[in-house]
Amino acid sequence: MLLKMCSLLLMFVFIVSCETKEYAKEESATRLENTADDPENIPEFSGLETATSVTDYSVTLNWTHSDELARYYIWDVTGGKEERIATLSAPKSSFTLDTLTSGTSYSFKVTAQAEDGRGVDNLNILSITTLTRPNPPYTVILTSPSTDTDVDRTPSFLIYPSRAGDTVELYSDACSTKVGEAVATSSITTVSVSNANQLAEGSYNFYVKLVNKNGVSSSCSSIYGATASYTYQFCPVGYIEVPVNTGIGNKKFCVMAYEAKAWQDFDNDGDVDFSEVDSDGCNESSCTTKNWGLTSKSPRSTATGSPWRMISQRNAKAECQSLGENYDLISNAEWMAVAREIEENANNWSSGELGVGCVARGNVGTDDKCSYQNFGIDGGTGRSELHSHELSNGEIIYDLVGNASEWIDLGKEEDLTLAPQDCDQTWMSVEGMSEFCNNYFLSNEFTSSNPGLLTFETYENVYTVMTDVNDKLYFATDGGVATSTTQARSFQNYTPLNGLATNDITGGVFVDSDETMYVGTNKGLHISTNGGESFNLFTTNEGLPSNIVRDIFVKVQEDGGGNEVQAIYVATNAGLAKSLDGGDTFTVFTTADGLADDTTYSVYLDDDDNIYVGTLAGLSISTNGISFTSSTTANGLGSNRVEDVFIDQKGTLYAATTAGLSLSTDGGANFTNKTTADGLGSNRINAIYIDENDLSDFTDDIIYVATDVGLSISQNDGVSFNTRLTRDGLIDNTVYDVAVDSEGYIYAATEAGVSVSLDDGDSFSYSKDSLNNLGGKTSIGLGQIFGGVGEGAYRGGSYQSGSYAGIYMMSFEAYPGQAFEDIGFRCVYRP
């Protein structure tokens, strides 16, 4: 009966219970003899009773513990030998051996010893045979990605049961093609496909095996029907594959078949349901709220609903990237690759013959053989076939022309792709070229357009503003550098086409007495000696401690030879740098020289050449140009993080901190701190400006303070402040910087553009865009180009009268009357 029971255990036992510990055989042990004086009083011990949990390398031996016994001895008596393999102290009643050989027979017995040393022998011997191989797992579950059809080429699976020390092998078929393995540490093991190249596009059933410590493999999990299905596809659901074009040189990629729609997965099933897609594409029929749905919605490619619009270019890119690794906003290069695919396909031409007739233009506001009018943005199913185009691989893309204009990835380098200079650098279109990229495209209408400044949703942030002695304005924005000689009514823009390494001018603009322009970015220091027509870049290669430039101050000083030069001071992320030779070399000041911290935010020099450096850990001051001492909250600073520094003509020192505006009249030894209790809009102070034109009598300083909640103005030396907000005409309440020209005009640089006051701050108006007559809110930035080369590019999907082709992606023509900020987008996936 025992043998039959063990046979059943061989077939069906999968999980080992009880304590498991490896024991070495006690080779020198000999059989215990009964040494008791009274054989009649030997404690009772029934000996080994059962052998359970027999596996391919383990067994659990069980007996009944007696309180009269102190220890138990486990014996291997296979083939008549007697080897003691373990000694256990009471009250143990089981022992697991896990070092057995697979498919091998063993015999065991257990003896005991009483507290007084009497040995208790027992003749019960049990024999078992280990399994010839481990049992395979009977559970295989796909855990990543979350859906069983995806672009992930290294899916992961949960395997159960496994045993610590076993190797779990993963197969993409019925255990012929191994694609991954993992050593188990518990009863549950996760295994992934180890190499993406192991999966070609298609559907798979994944199975597993176990390999035990002895190197013996189980049968395939297929005997239990344990498998997990998964389909790898090159493109995500809703995306289409764009083939390689050798002429253009693009790699194969995937693009949304439809314009991105705003989707929220209310039922958490990963599927796009009709009710989960915003029908207006704007969250409202009026389409006025900007940058909506960023935290709740996700972009999806589906015919349902209208295109997701009223979202800035940067946010469109961020939304695409939020989908996961390899997702991004479509680049200009990728857009042009799709355009080339379309115009090379005769099926997209009205005549059915390549180059003859017109290509479908979709919803552009006219009804003819190649376009239609919907009286607004179109969406949903059952639409005109003129809104779709076929690629060479038979894939269909919708609304690439017409309907909503769409952002493309072409702009500042950190977030967007830097534009090329000409077609020799890349095949993209370039405005104004006599030859269009070596005549590669069938139509020269792929060239870009430049309608001037965009609405503020494109490049929102204006970081700094300064005026020179001639009242020329200089603006640092996240769309580049802009200057104005018309009191912010029109602008001259400077871009990477002028030599800037990026358009994100986070380190401000400074102009010295020689009208040399200095521009700080996180790519280094840029210097222009010709009014911004071209810039030279200075980086760590020239001795800057970091390429992240946060502030610049330039002042005439003497060099080592007694010559007067423009001394350049640069606050960086790794110390303060000083150059006396135009940026060719730098001297660096750090905490070793007394700076409170190497992270510096601002730098200022007074008339006596004292240096003031705002840092992460306090305000550092040098009176000798060599070493620094620092003031902190212990000296009365609102906080140790100092964003800006200013010295007025009376010698009052102002420090912009993250916890108030701090003032010192004794050179920084002691500070008083102004806060919202004194009328400041916020305790987060971004910048300070004292109107030098109002200081001739050294009384009643007018102090302008840029805060996170408005522009605060004091007309009584900082005793109290009044704060100007959007209700007073500011374009936005987040004010980064402020300046005042010789006529008393106040310029507030905000998160949404520049605001100007002509009446001492009583009211503000924001700048009108005289370049393209759009009116309304505008950012101070580049003449952003929609299309080929330039910043803030997007396509309009238009056509031009008299032209024979119809895919003119780069001129601003979509549905007539569409506002510039009413722009959609389309994501790509790059495998």
HELIX and SHEET records of a PDB file:
HELIX    1   1 LEU A    2  PHE A   12  1                                  11    
HELIX    2   2 PRO A   39  ASN A   41  5                                   3    
HELIX    3   3 THR A   78  GLY A   80  5                                   3    
HELIX    4   4 ALA A  196  GLN A  198  5                                   3    
HELIX    5   5 SER A  221  TYR A  224  5                                   4    
HELIX    6   6 PHE A  274  GLU A  276  5                                   3    
HELIX    7   7 GLN A  313  GLN A  321  1                                   9    
HELIX    8   8 ASN A  332  GLU A  343  1                                  12    
HELIX    9   9 ALA A  346  ASN A  348  5                                   3    
HELIX   10  10 GLU A  385  HIS A  387  5                                   3    
HELIX   11  11 CYS A  437  ASN A  439  5                                   3    
HELIX   12  12 ASN A  444  PHE A  446  5                                   3    
HELIX   13  13 PRO A  496  ASN A  498  5                                   3    
HELIX   14  14 THR A  540  GLU A  542  5                                   3    
HELIX   15  15 THR A  591  ASP A  593  5                                   3    
HELIX   16  16 THR A  633  ASN A  635  5                                   3    
HELIX   17  17 THR A  676  ASP A  678  5                                   3    
HELIX   18  18 GLU A  692  ASP A  694  5                                   3    
HELIX   19  19 THR A  726  ASP A  728  5                                   3    
SHEET    1   A 3 THR A  50  THR A  52  0                                        
SHEET    2   A 3 VAL A  59  ASN A  62 -1                                        
SHEET    3   A 3 SER A  94  LEU A  97 -1                                        
SHEET    1   B 4 GLU A  83  SER A  89  0                                        
SHEET    2   B 4 LEU A  69  ASP A  76 -1                                        
SHEET    3   B 4 SER A 105  ALA A 114 -1                                        
SHEET    4   B 4 GLY A 119  VAL A 120 -1                                        
SHEET    1   C 4 GLU A  83  SER A  89  0                                        
SHEET    2   C 4 LEU A  69  ASP A  76 -1                                        
SHEET    3   C 4 SER A 105  ALA A 114 -1                                        
SHEET    4   C 4 LEU A 126  THR A 129 -1                                        
SHEET    1   D 3 THR A 139  SER A 144  0                                        
SHEET    2   D 3 SER A 156  TYR A 160 -1                                        
SHEET    3   D 3 THR A 189  SER A 192 -1                                        
SHEET    1   E 5 THR A 149  ASP A 150  0                                        
SHEET    2   E 5 ALA A 228  TYR A 232  1                                        
SHEET    3   E 5 GLY A 202  VAL A 211 -1                                        
SHEET    4   E 5 THR A 167  TYR A 171 -1                                        
SHEET    5   E 5 LYS A 178  VAL A 183 -1                                        
SHEET    1   F 4 TYR A 239  VAL A 242  0                                        
SHEET    2   F 4 PHE A 253  MET A 256 -1                                        
SHEET    3   F 4 CYS A 827  TYR A 829 -1                                        
SHEET    4   F 4 TYR A 327  LEU A 329 -1                                        
SHEET    1   G 2 ALA A 260  TRP A 263  0                                        
SHEET    2   G 2 SER A 298  SER A 301 -1                                        
SHEET    1   H 2 GLY A 362  ASN A 363  0                                        
SHEET    2   H 2 SER A 371  TYR A 372  1                                        
SHEET    1   I 2 SER A 388  GLU A 390  0                                        
SHEET    2   I 2 ILE A 396  TYR A 398 -1                                        
SHEET    1   J 2 GLU A 406  TRP A 407  0                                        
SHEET    2   J 2 TYR A 794  ARG A 795 -1                                        
SHEET    1   K 4 VAL A 462  THR A 467  0                                        
SHEET    2   K 4 LEU A 473  THR A 477 -1                                        
SHEET    3   K 4 GLY A 480  SER A 484 -1                                        
SHEET    4   K 4 GLN A 492  TYR A 494 -1                                        
SHEET    1   L 4 VAL A 509  VAL A 511  0                                        
SHEET    2   L 4 MET A 517  THR A 521 -1                                        
SHEET    3   L 4 GLY A 524  SER A 528 -1                                        
SHEET    4   L 4 ASN A 536  PHE A 538 -1                                        
SHEET    1   M 4 VAL A 549  GLU A 558  0                                        
SHEET    2   M 4 GLU A 564  THR A 572 -1                                        
SHEET    3   M 4 GLY A 575  SER A 579 -1                                        
SHEET    4   M 4 THR A 587  PHE A 589 -1                                        
SHEET    1   N 4 THR A 600  LEU A 605  0                                        
SHEET    2   N 4 ILE A 611  THR A 615 -1                                        
SHEET    3   N 4 GLY A 618  SER A 622 -1                                        
SHEET    4   N 4 THR A 629  SER A 631 -1                                        
SHEET    1   O 4 VAL A 642  ILE A 647  0                                        
SHEET    2   O 4 LEU A 653  THR A 657 -1                                        
SHEET    3   O 4 GLY A 660  SER A 664 -1                                        
SHEET    4   O 4 THR A 672  LYS A 674 -1                                        
SHEET    1   P 4 ILE A 685  ILE A 690  0                                        
SHEET    2   P 4 ILE A 703  THR A 707 -1                                        
SHEET    3   P 4 GLY A 710  SER A 714 -1                                        
SHEET    4   P 4 ASN A 722  ARG A 724 -1                                        
SHEET    1   Q 4 VAL A 735  VAL A 740  0                                        
SHEET    2   Q 4 ILE A 746  THR A 750 -1                                        
SHEET    3   Q 4 GLY A 753  SER A 757 -1                                        
SHEET    4   Q 4 SER A 765  TYR A 766 -1                                        
END                                                                             
